[in-house]
Amino acid sequence: MFSDATAIATGSRHSLALRADGSLWIWGGQEGLKPRKALESITAMAGGSHDSIALGSDGSVWHWRLGDEPKRLSLPPE
């Protein structure tokens, strides 16, 4: 059903998979059982109990709660 995954992560209620093309897929919890593409150009991700974060190939940081769409975070300058 799902192939070409290069990394996986799990939260307490959901799972994430990163494909070789940089697309991030999520399923479980409020997302349902069928994987859906959440983001593109991703290099790393992590799942929490009710939310996830992802790192974009351009250094962007994304966050979302289960069932919501990802939002790019604005990080303070150094």
DSSP file (Angstrom, degrees, kcal/mol; ACC not computed):
  #  RESIDUE AA STRUCTURE BP1 BP2  ACC     N-H-->O    O-->H-N    N-H-->O    O-->H-N    TCO  KAPPA ALPHA  PHI   PSI    X-CA   Y-CA   Z-CA
    1    1 A M              0   0    0      0, 0.0     2,-0.4     0, 0.0     0, 0.0   0.000 360.0 360.0 360.0 -42.8    0.0    0.0    0.0
    2    2 A F        +     0   0    0      3,-0.0     2,-0.3     0, 0.0     3,-0.1  -0.985 360.0 162.8-125.9 127.4    2.8    2.5    0.9
    3    3 A S        +     0   0    0     -2,-0.4     0, 0.0     1,-0.1     0, 0.0  -0.843  46.1  47.7-135.6 172.5    6.2    2.3   -0.7
    4    4 A D        +     0   0    0     -2,-0.3    16,-1.6     1,-0.2     2,-0.3   0.703  66.8 157.9  70.6  23.1    9.4    4.4   -1.2
    5    5 A A  E     -A   19   0A   0     14,-0.2    14,-0.3     1,-0.1    -1,-0.2  -0.618  22.8-179.7 -79.3 136.2    9.5    5.6    2.5
    6    6 A T  E    S+     0   0A   0     12,-3.6     2,-0.3     1,-0.3    13,-0.2   0.574  70.7  11.5-107.3 -16.8   13.0    6.7    3.6
    7    7 A A  E     -A   18   0A   0     11,-1.3    11,-2.7     2,-0.0    -1,-0.3  -0.983  61.8-162.2-156.9 151.5   11.9    7.6    7.2
    8    8 A I  E     -A   17   0A   0     -2,-0.3     2,-0.3     9,-0.2     9,-0.2  -0.952   5.4-176.8-133.7 156.5    9.0    7.1    9.6
    9    9 A A  E     -A   16   0A   0      7,-2.0     7,-3.0    -2,-0.3     2,-0.4  -0.979   9.1-154.9-146.5 153.5    7.8    8.7   12.8
   10   10 A T  E     -A   15   0A   0     -2,-0.3    37,-0.4     5,-0.2     5,-0.2  -0.983   6.2-165.5-133.4 145.4    5.0    8.0   15.2
   11   11 A G        -     0   0    0      3,-3.1    38,-0.2    -2,-0.4    37,-0.1  -0.433  50.4 -89.2-104.4-170.9    2.9    9.9   17.6
   12   12 A S  S    S+     0   0    0     36,-0.8    37,-0.2    -2,-0.2    38,-0.1   0.755 125.1  17.9 -74.3 -21.0    0.7    8.3   20.2
   13   13 A R  S    S+     0   0    0     35,-0.5    16,-0.4    36,-0.3     2,-0.3   0.371 124.9  38.5-129.8   2.3   -2.3    8.4   17.8
   14   14 A H        -     0   0    0     34,-0.3    -3,-3.1    14,-0.2     2,-0.3  -0.948  59.4-139.0-150.8 167.4   -0.8    8.9   14.3
   15   15 A S  E     -AB  10  27A   0     12,-3.0    12,-2.0    -2,-0.3     2,-0.3  -0.934   9.8-160.1-131.0 154.4    2.1    7.9   11.9
   16   16 A L  E     -AB   9  26A   0     -7,-3.0    -7,-2.0    -2,-0.3     2,-0.4  -0.969   3.1-168.2-132.2 148.3    4.2    9.8    9.4
   17   17 A A  E     -AB   8  25A   0      8,-2.4     8,-2.9    -2,-0.3     2,-0.5  -1.000  10.1-150.9-137.5 139.5    6.3    8.7    6.5
   18   18 A L  E     -AB   7  24A   0    -11,-2.7   -12,-3.6    -2,-0.4   -11,-1.3  -0.940  16.6-150.1-109.4 125.4    8.8   10.6    4.4
   19   19 A R  E >   -A    5   0A   0      4,-2.6     3,-2.2    -2,-0.5   -14,-0.2  -0.514  29.3-105.9 -91.4 163.3    9.3    9.5    0.8
   20   20 A A  T 3  S+     0   0    0    -16,-1.6   -15,-0.1     1,-0.3    -1,-0.1   0.760 119.2  61.1 -58.4 -27.4   12.5    9.8   -1.2
   21   21 A D  T 3  S-     0   0    0    -17,-0.2    20,-0.4     2,-0.1    -1,-0.3   0.430 121.0-106.1 -81.9   2.3   10.9   12.7   -3.2
   22   22 A G  S <  S+     0   0    0     -3,-2.2    20,-2.5     1,-0.3     2,-0.3   0.448  73.6 140.9  88.9   1.4   10.6   14.8    0.1
   23   23 A S        -     0   0    0     17,-0.2    -4,-2.6    18,-0.2     2,-0.5  -0.599  42.3-144.8 -80.2 140.0    6.8   14.4    0.4
   24   24 A L  E     -BC  18  39A   0     15,-2.7    14,-3.2    -2,-0.3    15,-1.2  -0.907  14.5-167.1-107.8 127.8    5.5   13.9    3.9
   25   25 A W  E     -BC  17  37A   0     -8,-2.9    -8,-2.4    -2,-0.5     2,-0.3  -0.892   3.2-170.8-117.5 144.6    2.5   11.6    4.4
   26   26 A I  E     +BC  16  36A   0     10,-2.3    10,-2.1    -2,-0.3     2,-0.3  -0.974  10.3 160.9-136.5 147.8    0.4   11.2    7.6
   27   27 A W  E     +B   15   0A   0    -12,-2.0   -12,-3.0    -2,-0.3     6,-0.2  -0.977  32.5  59.1-158.9 162.9   -2.4    8.9    8.8
   28   28 A G  S >  S+     0   0    0      4,-4.0     3,-2.2    -2,-0.3   -14,-0.2  -0.216  80.2  38.9 100.6 167.5   -4.1    7.7   12.0
   29   29 A G  G >  S-     0   0    0    -16,-0.4     3,-1.3     1,-0.3    -1,-0.2  -0.286 132.7 -12.4  56.7-137.0   -6.1    9.6   14.6
   30   30 A Q  G 3  S+     0   0    0      1,-0.2    -1,-0.3    -3,-0.1     3,-0.1   0.575 130.9  72.7 -70.3  -8.9   -8.3   12.3   13.1
   31   31 A E  G <  S-     0   0    0     -3,-2.2    -1,-0.2     1,-0.2    -2,-0.2   0.710  99.7-132.3 -78.1 -20.7   -6.4   11.9    9.8
   32   32 A G    <   -     0   0    0     -3,-1.3    -4,-4.0     1,-0.2    -1,-0.2  -0.302  28.4 -71.4  90.9 178.4   -8.1    8.5    9.1
   33   33 A L  S    S+     0   0    0     -6,-0.2    -1,-0.2    -2,-0.1    -3,-0.0   0.683 106.3  84.2 -87.0 -20.1   -6.5    5.3    7.9
   34   34 A K  S    S-     0   0    0     -3,-0.2    -6,-0.1     1,-0.1    -8,-0.1  -0.746  86.0-118.2 -88.4 123.5   -5.7    6.3    4.4
   35   35 A P        -     0   0    0      0, 0.0     2,-0.4     0, 0.0    -8,-0.2  -0.298  32.3-166.9 -59.4 140.0   -2.3    8.1    4.1
   36   36 A R  E     -C   26   0A   0    -10,-2.1   -10,-2.3    -4,-0.1     2,-0.4  -0.970  26.9-109.2-128.2 147.1   -2.6   11.7    2.8
   37   37 A K  E     +C   25   0A   0     -2,-0.4   -12,-0.3   -12,-0.2     3,-0.1  -0.612  36.5 173.1 -75.3 125.5    0.2   14.0    1.6
   38   38 A A  E     -     0   0A   0    -14,-3.2     2,-0.3    -2,-0.4   -13,-0.2   0.795  60.0  -4.0-100.8 -38.1    0.6   16.8    4.2
   39   39 A L  E     -C   24   0A   0    -15,-1.2   -15,-2.7     3,-0.0    -1,-0.3  -0.947  56.3-139.0-151.4 165.8    3.7   18.6    2.8
   40   40 A E  S    S+     0   0    0     -2,-0.3   -17,-0.2   -17,-0.2   -18,-0.1  -0.866  78.1  33.5-125.8 163.7    6.5   18.6    0.2
   41   41 A S  S    S+     0   0    0    -20,-0.4    16,-3.1    -2,-0.3    17,-0.4   0.909  79.0 155.4  58.4  48.1   10.2   19.3    0.3
   42   42 A I  E     -D   56   0B   0    -20,-2.5    14,-0.3    14,-0.3    -1,-0.2  -0.832  28.9-179.9-107.1 142.3   10.6   17.9    3.8
   43   43 A T  E     +     0   0B   0     12,-3.2     2,-0.3     1,-0.4    13,-0.2   0.637  69.4   9.1-112.4 -22.1   13.9   16.5    5.3
   44   44 A A  E     +D   55   0B   0     11,-1.2    11,-2.8     2,-0.0    -1,-0.4  -0.986  59.9 179.5-155.6 157.0   12.8   15.5    8.8
   45   45 A M  E     -D   54   0B   0     -2,-0.3     2,-0.3     9,-0.2     9,-0.2  -0.979   8.0-163.6-155.2 163.4    9.7   15.1   11.0
   46   46 A A  E     -D   53   0B   0      7,-2.2     7,-2.3    -2,-0.3     2,-0.4  -0.987  12.4-141.7-150.4 148.5    8.5   14.1   14.4
   47   47 A G  E     -D   52   0B   0    -37,-0.4     5,-0.2    -2,-0.3   -37,-0.2  -0.927  15.0-172.9-115.2 138.1    5.1   13.1   15.9
   48   48 A G        -     0   0    0      3,-3.6   -36,-0.8    -2,-0.4   -35,-0.5  -0.287  48.9 -78.2-107.4-162.9    3.8   14.1   19.3
   49   49 A S  S    S-     0   0    0    -38,-0.2   -36,-0.3     1,-0.2   -38,-0.1   0.883 123.3  -1.9 -70.9 -37.1    0.7   13.0   21.2
   50   50 A H  S    S+     0   0    0    -38,-0.1    16,-2.5   -37,-0.1     2,-0.3   0.254 129.6  44.0-136.0   9.5   -1.7   15.2   19.2
   51   51 A D  E     - E   0  65B   0     14,-0.3    -3,-3.6   -37,-0.1     2,-0.3  -0.926  58.4-147.1-149.7 172.2    0.6   17.2   16.9
   52   52 A S  E     -DE  47  64B   0     12,-2.5    12,-1.9    -2,-0.3     2,-0.3  -0.950   3.5-156.7-140.6 158.7    3.5   16.9   14.4
   53   53 A I  E     -DE  46  63B   0     -7,-2.3    -7,-2.2    -2,-0.3     2,-0.3  -0.959  10.1-170.9-132.9 155.0    6.4   19.1   13.3
   54   54 A A  E     -DE  45  62B   0      8,-2.0     8,-2.8    -2,-0.3     2,-0.5  -0.993  17.9-136.7-146.0 150.5    8.5   18.9   10.1
   55   55 A L  E     -DE  44  61B   0    -11,-2.8   -12,-3.2    -2,-0.3   -11,-1.2  -0.940  22.9-142.0-110.0 123.0   11.6   20.5    8.8
   56   56 A G  E >   -D   42   0B   0      4,-3.2     3,-2.0    -2,-0.5   -14,-0.3  -0.424  23.7-114.3 -80.4 158.1   11.6   21.8    5.2
   57   57 A S  T 3  S+     0   0    0    -16,-3.1   -15,-0.1     1,-0.3    -1,-0.1   0.697 118.7  56.4 -64.8 -17.9   14.5   21.5    2.8
   58   58 A D  T 3  S-     0   0    0    -17,-0.4    -1,-0.3     2,-0.1   -16,-0.1   0.312 126.8 -99.0 -93.8   7.7   14.7   25.3    2.9
   59   59 A G  S <  S+     0   0    0     -3,-2.0    -2,-0.1     1,-0.3     2,-0.0   0.406  76.7 144.0  90.2  -1.2   15.1   25.4    6.7
   60   60 A S        -     0   0    0     -5,-0.1    -4,-3.2     1,-0.0     2,-0.4  -0.360  41.7-141.2 -69.2 151.6   11.4   26.2    7.3
   61   61 A V  E     -E   55   0B   0     12,-0.5    12,-3.2    -6,-0.2     2,-0.3  -0.968  15.9-165.4-118.0 131.1    9.7   24.7   10.3
   62   62 A W  E     -EF  54  72B   0     -8,-2.8    -8,-2.0    -2,-0.4     2,-0.3  -0.894   6.4-177.6-118.7 145.1    6.1   23.4   10.1
   63   63 A H  E     +EF  53  71B   0      8,-2.2     8,-2.5    -2,-0.3     2,-0.3  -0.991   7.1 162.6-139.9 145.6    3.6   22.5   12.9
   64   64 A W  E     -E   52   0B   0    -12,-1.9   -12,-2.5    -2,-0.3     2,-0.3  -0.963  30.6-128.2-160.8 149.6    0.1   21.1   13.0
   65   65 A R  E >   -E   51   0B   0     -2,-0.3     3,-2.5   -14,-0.2   -14,-0.3  -0.662  54.1 -78.7 -89.8 152.6   -2.4   19.5   15.3
   66   66 A L  T 3  S+     0   0    0    -16,-2.5    -1,-0.1     1,-0.3     3,-0.1  -0.253 120.9  19.4 -53.4 133.2   -4.1   16.3   14.1
   67   67 A G  T 3  S+     0   0    0      1,-0.3    -1,-0.3    -3,-0.1     2,-0.2   0.252 108.4  98.0  88.9 -11.9   -6.9   17.1   11.7
   68   68 A D  S <  S-     0   0    0     -3,-2.5    -1,-0.3     1,-0.0     3,-0.0  -0.599  78.9-103.5-102.7 166.8   -5.5   20.6   10.9
   69   69 A E        -     0   0    0     -2,-0.2    -4,-0.2    -3,-0.1    -6,-0.1  -0.639  45.7 -95.3 -85.5 147.0   -3.4   21.8    8.0
   70   70 A P        -     0   0    0      0, 0.0     2,-0.4     0, 0.0    -6,-0.2  -0.315  38.4-158.0 -60.7 143.3    0.3   22.4    8.5
   71   71 A K  E     -F   63   0B   0     -8,-2.5    -8,-2.2    -3,-0.0     2,-0.3  -0.987  18.1-121.4-125.5 135.3    1.3   26.0    9.3
   72   72 A R  E     -F   62   0B   0     -2,-0.4     2,-0.3   -10,-0.2   -10,-0.2  -0.595  30.6-132.8 -74.6 130.5    4.8   27.4    8.8
   73   73 A L        -     0   0    0    -12,-3.2     2,-0.8    -2,-0.3   -12,-0.5  -0.612   3.9-138.1 -85.3 142.4    6.2   28.7   12.0
   74   74 A S        -     0   0    0     -2,-0.3   -14,-0.0   -14,-0.1    -1,-0.0  -0.890  24.1-159.5 -98.4 108.9    7.9   32.1   12.2
   75   75 A L        -     0   0    0     -2,-0.8     3,-0.1     1,-0.1   -14,-0.0  -0.658  21.6-108.2 -90.8 144.9   10.9   31.7   14.4
   76   76 A P        -     0   0    0      0, 0.0    -1,-0.1     0, 0.0     0, 0.0  -0.363  40.9-101.9 -67.0 149.2   12.6   34.7   16.1
   77   77 A P              0   0    0      0, 0.0     0, 0.0     0, 0.0     0, 0.0  -0.288 360.0 360.0 -66.9 158.5   15.9   35.8   14.6
   78   78 A E              0   0    0     -3,-0.1     0, 0.0     0, 0.0     0, 0.0   0.481 360.0 360.0 -72.1 360.0   19.1   34.8   16.5
